[in-house]
Amino acid sequence: MQGGIRTVLSHGNVFKNAVLQHMRLVNPVMRPLVFSRHESVSAVRMEEHGFESTTISDILQGKGKSADGSWLWCTTNDTVYDAVKSMTQHNVGALVVVKPGEQKSIAGIITERDYLRKIIVQGRSSKSTKVGDIMTEENKLITVTPDTKALKAMQLMTDNRIRHIPVINEGEMIGMVSIGDVVRAVVSEHRDELNRLNAYIQGGY
């Protein structure tokens, strides 16, 4: 999965740079032929649009109600068993952890990986261990905002080897995105951009 993400990042940038370089360096004499009848969509405008316009907000909107964050949290006092049960019920791989009675105050995050490494491997009981004992604490938590670009989020997740990242707006959690959500968004954006560029360069009139 990590190798596939790096390929998307690498190939996306190579393709973008090659196309933009072509637009800048094309022979001025040939430009009227290449861009005939398409002058309203200038190379400058294409470059400004870029390949990285999709934001985390766009991804959350695409996920709909499942992204509202209402069930994506547990408290530090919950048992690990209850947290894992909630993950299973909602088909997610991580929960944001909050302090009891303070749903707007993020204390950390608990993931399937935490469960495997700190409960199963160490032979601890999930029913007697509190979430606060095994979670990744808030000061180590990596987050994004609604305005963060999808490609930037994917880079953060790849560099830090994480699969889930909370979305924070003005200090409050508004949702969670997974590496799958982000990869799908980036791949879709690159595909759409490729189609636009093909239509732009190979216009038949």
N, C-alpha and C positions, 0 to 999 in steps of 0.2 A: 504493500500500500504506500509506504513512504517513498519507494523508488518510483512508483507511478506518479505521485504528486510532484516529485522533483522533475520528472519528464514533462509534465504539464507546464510547470513554471519555466523550465528551460526552453521548450519548444515555443511556448507562447511569446516569450520575449524575443527569441530569434526571429520568429515570423513577423512580429510587429516591427522590429527594427529594420528588417529587410524591406518591408513594404514602404515604411516611411522614408527610408533612404532612397528607394526607387522614386518616390514622389518628389523628393528634393532634387535628385540628380538627373532626372529625365531631361533629355535634350530640349532646350526651350523651343527649337524649331518644330519638334515633334509634339509638344504639349497640346497644341490645338487639335491634332489628330487623335491623341490618346484620350483627351478629356472633352472631345466634341460633344456639345449639347448638355454637358454635365457641369458647366462652370459654376452653377449656383451652389454646388457641393464642393468647395475648394479643398485642396490638400491640407490647408491650415485647419479648416473645420474638422476634417477627418482626424487629424492628429490631436486636436483638442478633445474630440470625443473619446479617442483612445480605446484600449482594451480593458481598462479597469474601472468601469463606471458603476458596476453592480456593488451595492453596499449591503451591510448586514441587515439594515432595515428592510431592504428588498427581499432578502431571504426570509426574514421573519414574517413578512406579509404573505409570502408564498406558502409558508407553513400554516397560516391561518390561526385558528383558535388554539391549536396545540402549542403555539409559541408564546402564549400570554404569561407563562411563568407560574400560573396558579398552583400547579402540581409538581413543579420542578424543584421543590425544596424539602428539606427535613430539618430537624433541630439537633443541636449538639447533644441533647439528652435522649434522643431516640436511640433505640438499639440498632446495631448494624443489620440485624435480621429484618427489622421493619423497613429500613432504608432499602435493602436489597429487594425486598418484597415489592416495594413501591416502584423500583426500577423495572422489575419484571412485569408488573401490571401495566405500566405505561410504555413498555418497550423502549426504554432509554438506558444509556450506559453510565449516567452520572446524575447526581443531585447537588444543588447548591445547599450549603448548610448555613442556617441562621441561628441566632441565639434565641432561647425560649421567650416567646412574647414579643420578639423584635424581628418581624418578617422583613423589615427594610434594612436590617443590619447584617451584612454577610460576614459569616465567621470562617468560611472555607468551602471546600468541595469534597465530596466523596464519590469515588468511581469504582467500577467493576475491578479495576486493577488494584485499588486499595484493598478491596475485599479478598482478592486472591493472594496478594502478597503479605497482608498483615493479619488475616484471619485464617484462611485455609492453610497456607504454607507454614504458619507458625503454630497451627493446632489450637487456636483460640476459639472460644464459643461466640458465635454471632449474636446469640440471645442474651448474653451477659455483658457484652462489650458495647460501650457507648460510641456513637458516631464521632463525637468529639475526640475520642482517643486515637482514631486512625485517620481522620480526615487530613487533607492538605490545607494548612492554615491560610487565612486571608492574606497575610503578608507575602505568601509565596504564590498567590493566585494570579493567574494571567487572565485578563478580561479585554473585551472590546466594547466599543460604543456603537450605536445605530449607524453612525456616519462612517465607521471603518470600512474600507474597501474590502471586498471578498478576497482578492488576491493577497492583501496584507494579512488578513486573518489566517489564510492558508499558510503563509510563510511563518507566522508566529507559531501555529500549531505544529508545523513540520520541525522548526528549529528547536522547539521545546518538547517534542515527542509527546504531545497530548492530543486527545481525540475529541474533547469537548471544551467549549469556552463560553463562559457566561457573558451576557450582553447587559451592560450597565449604562443607565441613563440618569445623570444627575444624582449619582450615589445609590440608585435603586436598580434592582435587577428586573429586567423586562422580558427575559427569555434566555434560551440557551441554543447554541448551534453546534452541530457535530462536524467532524472532518468530512463526512459524506455530504452534508448540506452544502458546505463551502466548495468542495470539489465539483459537485454537480452544477453549481452556479457559475464557476469559472469556466468549466468546459462548455456550458451552454452559451456563455457570453462570447467565447472565442469562436464557436461555431457560427453564431449570428454575425459576428464581425467579419468572419471570412466570407460569408454569403454577401454581406454589404459591399466588401471590397471587390469581390468578383463581379458583382453587378456594376460597380463604379468603373472598374478598369476595362471590362469587356462589354460595355454597353453597345448595343447593336444599332444605335441611331445617333 
